[in-house]
Structure formats: structure tokens, C-alpha cells
Amino acid sequence: METTPATISPAAAGGAHRRHVTVIGAGLVGLASALWLQELGHEVTIVDPSPPIGNDPWQQAASYGNACTFAPHGVVPVSTPGLVWQVPGMLLDPASPLAINWRYLPRLAPWLRAFLRAGREAEVQRIASTLATLFSHADTDWQPLFQLAGASHLLRRKGCLYLYKSEAEYKAGEYDNRLRVQHGVRLTRLDAAQVHALEPNLAPLYHAGVLHEDAYTIDSPQQMGEALAGAFQAKGGTVIKGAATDPMRSRTGMEITVDGVKHTTEHIVVAAGAFSGRLARQLGDPILLDTERGYHVMFPDAGKLVQRPVCFVQHGFYMTPMADGLRAAGTVEFGGLSAAPNPVRSDVIRTQVGHLLPNAGASGKTWMGFRPSMPDSLPVIGNSPSTPYVTYAFGHGHLGLTLAGVTGRLVAELVSGKAAHIDITQLRLNRFSRWGGKI
């Protein structure tokens, strides 16, 4: 997917009113939003409990623990036709790639109803089309930020490999692959010999594969976050370490409280990932946001055993080479923000990597984080329908890294009163009201 990078310059502000904007959240979406806001001429402050500056490990951010993959093949939403029949199995099997903590089910029920409804064929087509439009700008809008941060050296452009263990599994994946091709994804179908030629260290537990050619990886999300935050501060941005609460109108715009201290600002951008729902509700905007609890396991001695992200579709996680080893990351667990990490999830990943990559060696650190997920796999990008001077940018699910650049540019355009460079109608916060259910 060859695209011409967008050019960003303060001149692009086009005379828009310079505002003091506070971005709540220092994940990749928040950082990209902050940088694009600066480039459109605004004074920007970032507030986050664990920003990627100084000696802070940034480990609270979902961006820290992701699968490190820019994934334009992600046009397929999580909910697809037929998934409804798999829900009972999800409740019974805690080791399933897509699992539900049954104790959390009562709270999840409204979200789950919308999730299953989003899996109808017509909805899947709408969602895929919307995602494809976002992806058509995703790399274009990321590249200037990579360059601004001096972080282009962290990118590895070798595609992403999906593997299928049997002919039946490969045929079952045809729905997803046809949908991808329909929406402009470049892919190459591979037989077992071609897979082996690309990744000879994998156990031969595959029948066929698909190479998604336009995918690329980031060597270290931590280093990327630090580079973006450094560029933001070098351009005069302010970072406040702390948790933002109680957003409300003030005489001059907006007010938030950070660890007991009140701060005023002209505009707020809510980019707090899975924690954005609380802030939206405090602002008078109920939102159907929940969290997919994602896990990763590091294999410090296996970073050179594969050349690109590899996903055995049956197991639902990626094995991605990184600067500090191999990261096996993924799976989906619906269990909310409060429950402790489920060690079964990490154990399953660890065991499967041992089968799929026999020389991976001993595992290292494990991690669990919260993907902010909307029922239809589309993010929320847009202005608050009830509170002036608030813009939302959250709910990216598995696609936060991929869509951070385009989201940041859209946020900056909205705050500046400029026309968005793509149609974001499908991303409005209150889009589920058309289904008639309460949130």
C-alpha cells in the first residue's frame, strides 16, 4: 500500500484559533493527537498516570504491551457472522482465544448484545468499509510523526504472516480473506513450502499461509513512545504525571482534577483508552465501551527466530520479533478493568509458543493490559455531542498502533475547526442509539 506521506507544518493551521488543549492519555493515540495538535498551532498538555518519559516504564498503557504491528489487514471486525453460536463455548473454555469471564457477563451484556448485532453480514460490510477508509490514510498520517520523532529506524517492513493448520481451517478463513481483498488489502497466498522458505524455524504445523504484504512492525513500542514524547516536549509540550478526573465546564472552557489539583484548559481530548468511558460518563456522554484484556509473554532469546509477525489463526496471538526478544501477544478475554490477570491466558500462550517455535527457549516477563473496545470494532473519533470543547479519541481495540496517526490528525482538525480529511460519520460516539437500546 504505497502512499505519499502527509506534510505537517504549523502553517497548516490556516489561521485557526490557537487553544490550550489538554490531552488525557499518553498512549500512542494520545501522543499522536498531541503532536498533530502542536503542528496545527495549539499549546498542548498531556496528562497521564504513567507517561513514557524519564524512568517510567509506561507499562500501564495498552500501547506498551501490544503486538507491535501496523496491521492494514485488520479490516475484519472481531464480530462476524456465526460468532453468536460460539459464545457458550467462550463461557466454558477459559483458554479459548476469545473468552468471556462468566462472572463479568451481567455487566458485559449490553455491550455483548451490540457486539453480536455488529456481526451481521450487512454490518460487517459497513464496518470493513469504514476501517478500509481509515487504513488508506493510516500510514500516510503516521510517517510525518515517525520522522518528527526520529523513530523511523524502529520500523521493520517485512509483512505479517497468517498460518492455517489444515485445509479445513484455511477454507474457514476464506471469509476473512475475501473481505480483506474486497477492501484493498494486498495479500499473497502461500503453500507449506513457501511458508518454510520464509520462516524455517517454525515447526511444520501448518497447511498454508497468507502474507499480508503492507504490514510492518515497530521494534519497541516503549522506544517509540519515548521518541514521540520527546518530540512533543521538544516542541514546548507539557506532560503532567497523574490521573485526570472530574472533567467539567469552567468559565474559560474546561477544568480537570489531577491528583487533587485543579487545572483549567480551553479544550480536552479524551484519549485514555479503556478508561475513557468513565470520563465520558462524567461529561454526560454514556458510551458503550468495554475492554478486551490482552496478554503477552516475552521470549528474550527468540527475537531472531522469525523475521516478521506470525499468527497461527487457530491460537489467536502473534509472535513478533522485537529489539528485546520475541513477544507473543494477543488473545481476547472479556473480563473488565478490575479482575486480576488470569494466569491461564499467559500459560496457554507460553505452551503454544513452545509447540510452534521449538527453539524459543525460556519465557520471560508476562503482561496484561486493557484494549479499549467498541462492539463494532470501530473507534470513537469526534466531538462530544453534549459538552463543547471536548473531543473523543478512543476505542481502537486491536488497532490503536495502526490508527494512531490518522486519529491524531483527525483530532487536530476537529479541535481546530477544520474539515476532517476523511468522513468520520460512522465513528460518532452515539452511533448505537440507532439500534434502540439503552447504553
N, C-alpha and C positions, 0 to 999 in steps of 0.2 A: 504494500500500500504506500506508494510514493506520494508524498505531499510536500508542498512548499511551506517551510516554517513561517508562522506569523511573525511579523515585525512588531516589537513593542517599543514604545518610546513615550516619554512624558508628553510629547506633542500630541499624542493620540487622544489626550483628554478633551481636546476640542473646546476648551473654554469652560468645561463643566465646573460647577461649584466645588471648590476644594473643601472636603469634610474631614473631621476627625472620626475615623472608623475603628471600632473595636471588633476584632475577630475572636470569637470564643472557640478555641480549639487549635492545637498546633500539630495535628496530623498532616498528611500530605495535602488533603483538601484545604485545610485552613492555611497552610503555608503558601500554597499556590494562589489562594484567594488574596492573601496579604500582599504577595509580590505583584500580582496583577493590579490590585488597588493602588499600590505605590506607583506603578507605571502609568496609571491614569491620573496621577497627580494628587492623591489623597495622603493625609497623615494617618498612619496606621499603628495600632497597638494590638498585640496578640496576648490573650490570657489563656493559660493552660496550667494544670497542676504539675505537669511533667514535660516541659518543652525540651527539644533536642539542643540544649545549649550547656556549656560548662561540662561538668562531670555527670550530668543527669543521663541515665541510660535510656530514657524515653520509653521504657517498657510498658507503660500503661496504654500507649497508643496502639490501636489496631494496625496502624501503618508500620510499626516496628516489627510485628510478627508475621507479616503477610508472606505470600508465596513468591514475592519479588518479581512478578511477571506482568508486563504490559500485554494485555490479552484482548485484541480486537476480535477474536473469535468468540467472545463472550456474549454474542447476540442472543443466545438461547437462555431464556429465563429459567429460574430454578423450578418453577411450577410449570409443568407441561401436561398435555392430555394423558389421562390414565394414572396420574400420580395419586389421585384420591384413593385408589384401591390399595396403595402401598402404606397408607397411614397406619392401619392396625399393626403391620409388621414393624413400623418405626417405634411404636409404643412398646413392643415386646422385645426388641433387639437393641440393647444399648450400644452394641458395637457396629451397628449399621452405618454406612457412610452418611446417611441422612437420618437422624434420630431425634426423638422427642422425649424429654423428661416428663413422664406421665404426671408427676406432681405439679408441674407447671401448666398442664393442659388447660385448666379452667381460666387462667389469665391469658393464655395464648389463643383461646377460642375465637374471639372476634377477628384477630389477625389471621388465624388459620382459615376461617371461612373465606376471607378475601383472597388469601393465598391460593386456595383451591379453585376459586372462581377465576382467578387470573390464568389458570392453566387450561381454560377452554381454547379451542383452536383459533377463534377469531381474536381473542385477547392476546394469545401468543404471537400472532402475526403483527398485531399493533405494537406490542412491546418490542419485538425484534426490529421492527422498522424504526422505532424511536431510538433504540440503542445503536443501530447502524448509523443513524444520523449523527449521534454523539461521537461515535468512533471515527467517523470521517474527518472530524476535527481534533481528535484526541492527541495524536502525535504532533500535529501542526501547532497546537497550543501548549504542548509540553516543551518542545525544543528550545524556545527562547529562554525558558526558566532554567533548563539544564545549562545553557550557555552562560546565563547571568550568574549562576551559582558555581560555574567552573566544574561541573559534575558530569560532563559528557563522557568522561573516561570510565564511569561506573557502568555504562551500558554494554550489554553483550547481545549482538543481533544474530542469533542462530535459530530462531523459531521456537516452537513448542510442539512436543511430540505426544500424541494421544495413542494409547495402545489398547487393543482388544484381545482377550484371551482365547476367543473361539469364533467360529463363523457365525454362530447364533448371536453372540454379543455384538459382533461387527454389524450384522444386519439390523439389530435393535438400535444401534447408534445412527442408522441412516436418517432417521427423522431429524436429529440434531444437525447432521452434516448437510443434508439438503437445505435446511433452514439457513445455515451459515452461507452456503453458496448462493442461495437466493438473495441474500443481503450483502453480497460483495466480498465475503471472506475468501481469501486465496488459500487453498489447501492442496496438498499432494497426497494421494493415497499410496501406501507402501505395503509390499508383501513382507513376509518374515525375513527374507534375505536382505532386503533393503533396510529394514529396521536394524538388523545386526550390523550392517556396514556403518550405520550412523552411530550406534551405541553398543559396541561389542561387549561391554562389561555387564550388561543386563542379563539376567537369567532368561533363557529362551522360553518364557512362559507366555508367549503372545502368538496370535494367529496373523494379525495385520496391524497396521498403524495409519495414522493420519498426521502429517506435518503441517502445522499452521505457520505459514511462512513469515507473516508480518509481526509475529510476537517477538518480544525481546525481554531481557531481564535486567535487573539492577543488582550489581554485585553486593550492595549493602544498603538496605533501607535506612539503617542508622546513619551511615555516612551521607546518604542523600539528604536526610532530614537536617543533619548538621550543616551541610553545604547551603541548603535553601535558607535555613535560619540565619546563617552567617551573612548571606547576601542581603537578607531583609534588614538585619541590624546595620550593615554597612551603608545602606541607603537611608538610615535615620530612623528605622523602625524600633519600637519599644516592645519588650517582652516582659510581662508580669507573670510571675510564677504563683499560681494559686487557683482555687476552684471558683468559677463565676456562678453566682446565684442571684435570685430575686431581680431579674431584669424588669424594668418598669419605665413608664414615661416620666420625664422630668421637664422642667420649664424650658430647658435648652435642647432637649432631644430625648436622650435615654440615660438611664442610670443602672449600674450593676453593682453588686457587692462582691468583693474578692477577699475571702478570709476576714470578714468583718469590716473591711474598709470600703466605703462607697466611692465609686468612680463615675464621672459623667462623660458622655460621649455624644456625638451627633447621630451616629448610626451604629447598629450592631449587626454583625454577621454571625449567625449561629451555625458553626461547623464543628460541633462537639461529638460527632459520630453517634454511637449508640446512646449517649447521654443527652442528645439533643431534644428528645421527646419531653423530658422534664422541663426544659427551658421553654419549649414551645407552649406547653400547657400553662406555664406561669404567665405567658404572654397572651393567653386567651385563644390559642390555636390548638385544639385537640388534634392528635396526629396518630395514625395507625402505624407506629414504628415499633419494631421489636428487634431482638438481637439474635444473630447466629453465633454461637460460641465456637470459635475456630481454635485449632491446636497445631503446634508444630513441635518437632523433635529434631535436634541438631545431631549430625554425624561429623565430627570435626576432621576426621581423616579421609572423608569420601568426596571432597569437593571437586576432584579431578576425574572422578569415575564416570560422570555423564557430562555431556557438552552443552546441554540445554534442558529446560524443564521437561520432565517426563511424567505423564499421568496415566496410570492404569485405570481406565474408566470405572471398572468394577469396584475399586477401592476408594475413589473419591478424593485422592490427595495428590499433590505434586511433589516430585523430588527435584529440587532446584540447586544447581551449583552456585556457590557464593564465595565471597572473599575469605570467609572463615569456616568453610566446610560445606556440607550438603544439608540443606534444610528440607525436611519432609513436612509439608504443611497442607492443611485442608480439612476436609470433612465438615459436616454441618450438624450442630446439636442445638436444638431449641430448648433453652433452659433458663432464660432470663439473666439479669445482671447480678443477682445476689448469691446464687448457689456456688459452692466451692468447685474448683476444677474436678472433672471426672477422670480419675487415672486410667480408667478402661480405655478412654479415647486415645490417650498417648500410647498406652501399651499396644493397642491394635496397630497404630502407625509403626511403632518400633518393630513389632513382629513381622509385619508385611514388608518393610524395607529389607529385613534380613532375608526374606524369600526372593524378593525381586532384584536385589543388588547384593549378591552373596559376599562381596568383599568390602561392604560398607564399614565394617569394624564396629567398635563400641559406640553406643549412643552417648550424647552429652546432655546439654540443657534441654528442658522442655518448657513450653509456654502455652498459655491460654489467653485469648483476647476476644473482644466483642465486635463482631461485624454489625454495623447499623443497617438493618434490612427492612425494606418495604415489601408488602405482599406481592407486588408485581415486578420486583427486581429492577425498578426504575428509581433513581434518586429523586429527592425533593430539591429543586433549584427554583427559587422565586421569592418574591416579596411577600411578607406577611399579609394575609387578607384582612387582618383586624387591627394591626398595630403599625402605624407609619414608622419609618426609619429602622425597620428590621428586615433582613434578607436571610433566607434559609439556604443551606448547602450541606445536606446530609442524606443518609440512607443509601449509600452506594454499594452496600453488600460486599460482593466479591470484587468489585470493580473500582475501588477507591483509588488505587495506584493508577489504573488505566485512565480514569476520567478526571483526575485531579486538575490537570492543566486546563481542559476545556471548562470545567466547573469554575475554576478561578477566574477565567476570562469573562464568563457569563455573569458571575457575581459582580465583578468590577463594572461591567456595563450597566447592570441594574442599579447599582449604587450611584453611578454617575448620571443616570437618567438617559443613557444612550440606548438605541435599539439593539437588542440581542442579536448576535451574528448568526444564531440558529433559532428555530422555533422551539420554545420551551413550554408550550401549552400543556403537553402531556405530563409535565413534571410538577404541576402545581400541587400545593400541599393538600388541598381539599378535594382532590380528584376522586376519592372513593365515595363521596356523597351521591354520585350518580347511581350507585348500587342500592341506595335507600337504607343502608344500615347505619346504626349509631356507631361512633368511634369510641 
